[in-house]
Each structure stands twice: as C-alpha cells, then as structure tokens.
Amino acid sequence: MRVDDLIVMGDGLVRRNSPRTTLPKLVAAVELSANRTGIARLREALVWIRARSDSARETMLRLVIVRGGLPEPEVNAVIRNSFGARIGHGDLVLPKARVLVEYDAAAH
C-alpha cells in the first residue's frame, strides 16, 4: 500500500467518533511488527497519523496543507467564542492564523 493510504487508514482507526484504537496503541502495534514486510512504510505513515479525523478526504486535505508548507492544522478542533464558550468545531483549524478549513463532502 502507498504511505498516504496507510495514513488515511490510521486516521480512520483513531477517528473522532467511535475510534477503534488509540494512537499509542497503534504505535505499539507497529513497534511489535519490526520485521514485517512493509514496516518502513508503516513507520513513515505513523508520523503523519492524527486522531480526531472524520473522513479520508479530511486526512488527504490535511496532508496537502502541510506538505504545501502551511502549519499543521488542528483536526476537528473545538471553536470557542471570546468568552470561552464552545460554539462548534472546525475540520482543520489554524488558530494562530484564525483560519478554519471545512471539507463538506455532501457538496462535492
């Protein structure tokens, strides 16, 4: 498998809703597979896997953003108003730049 496919799969395992595992458990599983075929790609993918993703397209968009030289966005970050009250969440959030990126799959 391609590294990007492994990243998408890893993000899916540690997704925001009903995750199948945690990132530390995923790291441990890769460490236990030291001599397996494809382990180098798994290790490379592991560096890019982030918890809280909602979709494969969100993951791929995050990779484009970061590989394009922008700072890494927070995945499905909570958005708060000036009083600190939660008002929602954003797919990919760059809080210092005050940028929120939404990937609306239903519209595409």
N, C-alpha and C positions, 0 to 999 in steps of 0.2 A: 504494500500500500504506500501511497505517497504520504509524506510527512503532514501535509495540510489535511489529508483525510483522517489521519490519526489524531490531529489536533481537534478537528470537528467532533470525532468520536469521544475523545477525552472530555471536551467541554460538555458533551451530552451526558456523560456519566456523572459529572459534578454540577449539573444544571441547577437552576434556581428552584424550580418546583419538582418535588419528589426525586431528589438526587439518588442515584444508585450506589454511590460511594462518596468518599471524601478525597480531596487532593492528597493528604498524607498517606492514605491507604493506596492510592494509585501509585504514588512514588515508591512505596514499599513493594508493591507488586512488580514494578519494573526492576527494582533492585534485586528481587529474588529470581529474575529471569536473565541473569548475567550472560549466559552462554547461548541464548536462544537466537535463532535466525531472525534478523530484522531488529535486534536490540538497539543498534545505533540510531535507527530512525525513531524508535520509541523514546529513546533518551532525548533526541532532538525535539520531538513533539512535546515531551513533558515540560520543557522550558516555556512553551507557549500556551499551555492549557490554563484556563482561568475558570473559576467557579462562577456560578450565577447566570450563565448564558441561558437564553430562552430558545435559540434556534441555531441551526447550522449557518444560515445566512448572516446572523449577527456575528458569529465567530469569524466568518470569512471577511466581513466588513471590518472588524477589529484588526485583523491581520493586514488588510490593505492600508488602514490608517497608520498603524505602527511601522510597517515596512516602508511606507511613504515618507517617514521622517517626522511624523507628528508624535506628541507624547502619548503614552498608553492611556486609553480611556478607562474609567471605572465601568465595570459591567453591571448593568441594571442597578445603578446607584439610586439611593433614596434622594429625592429632591425636597428641600425644606425652604420655607419662606423666611423672611428676615427675623421672624420671631422664633424660629427653630421648629415650627410645626411641620410635620410631613404633609406634602401636598401631591406626592406622586413618585414616580421613578422614571428614569430615562434608560434606554437601551445601552447607549455608550455615552459617558459623561466625562467631560474635561472641565472640572470645577474651577481650576485656576484661570482658564481661558473663558469661563462662563459659556461653554458650548455644550449642547446636548444634541446627539445624533439619534434619530429614531429610524428603525428599519421596519416599515409597515408592509409585511408580506401580502396582506389581503389586497393592497392597492396595486400590486405588481402581478 
